[in-house]
Amino acid sequence: MEFETEEDKIGRREFVDKIASCVDHLADDQNICIAIDGEWGSGKSFVMEKLGERLNIDDSYLVVRYDAWECSYYEEPLIAVFSSILDSANEKLLSLHNRGKGAKAVVKEIGKDLLEVFSKQKNIFGALATILKKIKQYAAVYKKGIILDTKNEDAAYFRSYQTYLREVKSCLNGFTAFVGEAGKKNKLIVLVDELDRCLPDMQLKILERLHHLFDVKNCVVVCAVNEASVAKNVETTYGVDGYEYMRKFFDLNYKLEMSSSIYFGNLLNDFAKTLTKITNSKRYDWTYVDFAYGCLLYGSQNVLDKADNREITRYYSCLNDVCNAFGWRRLKQRYIFFIIVGLFIRKEVSQTFLEEDEITYCDHQMEGQELYFDYLQKYLGVTGKILIEKMGGSFWSEIGRCPKFVWEFNEIVHFSIHTQQDNLNQLRRMNGHSHVIVKDCNELRQLVIQYGGEQKNA
């Protein structure tokens, strides 16, 4: 299954295909544990989602999604894993059954009678139904989220926790030993996400419990994990080399490098398409979006490298909120450039940007010098000259507009708190450059502050 390029804004398609290939080519009766190693916000959850979609199209695969954070209320992680397996088996069986019934499918839950019918079949239905039958008998125990207690009447027939584990593993091995119509054995794939959000001791406990699944045949466990963070927790907890400790869990480790600049560029590409649709503008009018991206990409402050993809996602949502509040059809090119860059500065670089006392202070620094304080150079380390040098090769016909964007950005900041009656401001407005609308400048400032965060001196 190929997911659309429009969805893959962080360039992970090849990464997903590579891991899926490892699953597809796993030798019979083998098992493997794979780590997707990435920092918080690097897109691990996106990869896990797409990997699940890619693998789930194979009827012989039982894909289990285990959200470690969502299931953290369980005292015993392995109980949560088995619960997730049960839910996934039920969902898979329903999907296969409803597919056969066509558009009129009405089955929403596998009942006891239907389960009995399925369990007698020698096909994928029977294999899944067997899992459901055997694990459902433990439901009253594991839904309580507790370690099995032999004094509990619901678990009286279990001599120990190890007995329970052995019973479930035997059930899973029965499923993965089944050979379907395509002539290949079933596979169990457990996708573990959001491990980073759990408390340190729970992270280690989950990894230890998942280790118990490694000897299930034809089983693949994929963990989204920040290896550096977990290794540090191991060293703190056990006083041993954290990375060496991790090696006993993972057979393969795929490093998910941060690609925030690519992700940000793809989001701005979508933003430009929205502008095109609403304003009926053409592609060559997107220059102001391109140069806004260039300001954040080429500045000496490396602001895009310091932001992760989750922060950028939140920023992009706020960008659209500002445009909705101001009115898309009111957006002039200079305003769009200001919003894209100004909102990023406010959210990710400086919470004091656009505060009135800071603008006034910067204005005083410019008396007798340039007309406007250069905020792009201050916060991003970028000037019109730098942008022309970096982007001129691709935008040779537009480089004359670049200094204009920079000028107008600083002009909007200045007039966002000043009135046009001021003599010095009148001089600035009559200096042969664009005549901004003071009311618009003030409104844009308020919106960027509102959606960029109100915290001053944070």
Sequence and secondary structure as in RCSB ss.txt:
>XXXX:A:sequence
MEFETEEDKIGRREFVDKIASCVDHLADDQNICIAIDGEWGSGKSFVMEKLGERLNIDDSYLVVRYDAWECSYYE
EPLIAVFSSILDSANEKLLSLHNRGKGAKAVVKEIGKDLLEVFSKQKNIFGALATILKKIKQYAAVYKKGIILDT
KNEDAAYFRSYQTYLREVKSCLNGFTAFVGEAGKKNKLIVLVDELDRCLPDMQLKILERLHHLFDVKNCVVVCAV
NEASVAKNVETTYGVDGYEYMRKFFDLNYKLEMSSSIYFGNLLNDFAKTLTKITNSKRYDWTYVDFAYGCLLYGS
QNVLDKADNREITRYYSCLNDVCNAFGWRRLKQRYIFFIIVGLFIRKEVSQTFLEEDEITYCDHQMEGQELYFDY
LQKYLGVTGKILIEKMGGSFWSEIGRCPKFVWEFNEIVHFSIHTQQDNLNQLRRMNGHSHVIVKDCNELRQLVIQ
YGGEQKNA
>XXXX:A:secstr
    TTT TTS HHHHHHHHHHHHT  TT EEEEEEE  TTSSHHHHHHHHHHHHHTSTTEEEEEEETTTTTT S
SHHHHHHHHHHHHHHHHHHHHHHHHHGGG    S  HHHHHHHHTSSSHHHHHHHHHHHHHTTHHHHTTTS   T
TSGGGTT S HHHHHHHHHHHHHHHHH B TTSSB EEEEEEE GGGS HHHHHHHHHHHGGGTTSTTEEEEEEE
 HHHHHHHHHHHHSS HHHHHHTT SEEEE    HHHHHHHHHHHHHHHHHHHH   GGGGHHHHHHHHHHHHST
T HHHHS HHHHHHHHHHHHHHHHHH GGG  HHHHHHHHHHHHIIIII TTTT HHHHHHHHHTTTTS SS  H
HHHHH   HHHHHHHHTTT TTTGGGHHHHHHHHHHHHHHTT  TTSHHHHHHHTSSS    HHHHHHHHHHHHH
HH   TT 
